[in-house]
Amino acid sequence: MAFFRVGIFGFGGGPASITLVHKEVVKHYKWMNEEEFSDVLALGNAMPGPIATKMAGYIGYRVGGLTGLFNAIAATIVPTVAAMILLLATLNAYRDVAWVNGMSQAVIPVVAVMLGVLTWDFIKKSSSALGWLITLFLVGASLLFLEWLNVHPAILIAVILAYALLFGHKGKKGKAGRKHRGDPQ
């Protein structure tokens, strides 16, 4: 049902679906926490293909194995395909009617707000982990690279992930690191 709702209400494509997936997976069913969801989102954005189906496939597999994988993907795709056929047939039949144009334009601000709320949640989470200075730097650098220098998002995400893997934990001892080394806690 979680991915069926995402598939049927995910107006605006992948970016709008991300907010709905987050609401279902993290808030409603609690299959993941915020950090796990952020990791899945980052990796999903770095890979080719539609984000909603990639996330549905992974989360479905994690929750229900192969059956969960196929159910989540089908629940994401089938409503979208059915709605697409129905809506496009209707829009094509009534494309010159004013209310049809108004309806399709009215969805845009709602999707923008949903994306803004999700963005703000990610910024707050990042600032609590990295601090506001680094978070604002990364937001600004991302905006620069994505919008003005036209760097593909997958490249930016891959570079940040590689940096974090190579240099992110250098010199830091977490509780788990001390515990495994036999150091006193």
N, C-alpha and C positions, 0 to 999 in steps of 0.2 A: 504493500500500500504506500510506503514511503516514496518509492521511486515512481509509482503510478501517479501520485500527486505532483511530483516534480515534472513528469512527462506531460501531464495535462495542463498544468498551470505555469510552465516555464516559458512564458511569453518573452520574446526578445533574444532567444537563443541561449548559448552556453553561459555567458556572463550573468544573465538573470537566473538561470537554473542553479548556479552556484549558491546563491542566497537560499534558495528553496532546499537544496541538498543539505546545506549547513543547518537549517532549521530542523529538518527531519532527523538527520544523523546525529547531530550534537545536542540539540535542545530537546527534541521530542523523545527519540528512542534511546539516546545516550550510548550509541554504539562506539563513539569515539569522543575524545576530549578535543579541546580547541587546538592543541599543539599537533595532535595526530591529523586532524582535518587540514590544518595549514600545510603539513608535509605532503599529504595526498594531493592537495590543490596545487602546490608548487611543482611536484613531479608530473602531475597530469597536464599542467600548462607547458611543461618542457617537452612533452611528447606530441607527435602528430595525431590529429583526429579530434572529434568533438569531445569537449571536456565532460559533458554530462554523462555520456556513455562510458568514458574511461573511469570516471569516479564511481558510477553505478556498478561497473564490472568489478572493480577492486573491492568496494565496500560490500557488495553482494557476496563475493567469494570469501571475504574475511568473516562475514556473519554466518553464511550458510553453505560454504563450500561451492562445488560446481553447480549444484542446484540453485543456490543463492545467486551465483554469478549470472546464470541464464535467466532467472526470474527478474533480477534487477535490471538487466539490459533490456529484456522484453517489455518490462513495465515502463521503462524510460522511452523506448522507441515507438511502441505500438500506439499509445495515445497521441503522440506527436504526429505520426504518419496519418492516423485517422482524422485528427483535427485539421491537419494541413489540407487533406483532400476536401473535407467538408467546407472549411473556411475559404480556400481558394476558389472552389466552385461557387460559393455564395458571393465572394468579392468580385469574381469575374462577371457573374450575372447582374450584380447591382453596383458596378464600379462607378457609375455616374451619379449615384444617389449621395446626397450630402451627408447623411447620417453614417454611411459606410466609411467615408473619408474621415469623419470626426471620430468614429470608433477606433480606427487604426491609429490615429494621431493621439488619442487620449491615453493609450497604453504607455507611450514613451516616457512621460514624466514619472509614472509609477515605477517603471523599471529603473530609471535614474535614481530615485530615492532608495530603492532596494539595494542597488550597487553602492550608493553612498553610505548606507548603514553598515553594510558588510565591510567596506573599506575602513570606516572609522573603527569598527571592532578589531580589525587586523592591526591598525596603527596603535591602538591602545595596548593590545597584546604584545606587540613588538616593543613598545616603549617600556613596558614592565620588565621585559627580558633584556633589552639592550640599552635602555635609557633614551630619553627624548632627543638628545643631540645626535646620536647615531641613527635613530629612527628617522628623524627629519632629514639627515644627510642622505640616507638610503632612498627616502621618498623623492627628494629633489634629484638625486642622481638617476633614479629610475625614470622620472619624468623627462629628464634631459635625454637619456639614451633612447627611450621608447618613442617619444613624441617629436623631438627635434633632430635627433641623429638617425632616426628610423632603424634602430637596432632591433632585431627580432626578439620577442619576449623569451623564447626558448634559449637564445644565446645568453641573455642577461641572467636568467635563472641558473643556467649551467655554470656560468662564471661565479655567481654568488655561492652556489652549492660547493663548487670546487674549492673556493677560498675558505669556506667554513670547514670543509673536510680537512684541508691541509693546514690551516692556521687557526681555526676557531678555538681549539682547546689547548693550545700550547701553553705550558707553564701553569695550567690550572689543575688543581686537584679537587675533584668533587668527592662527595661522601662515598660514592660507589668505588672510586679509585682508591681511596684510603682503605676501605674495607677489604678489597681484594688484595692489597699489598700487605695486609696484616698490621697496618699502622693503628694506633689507638684512635678511637673515635672521639 
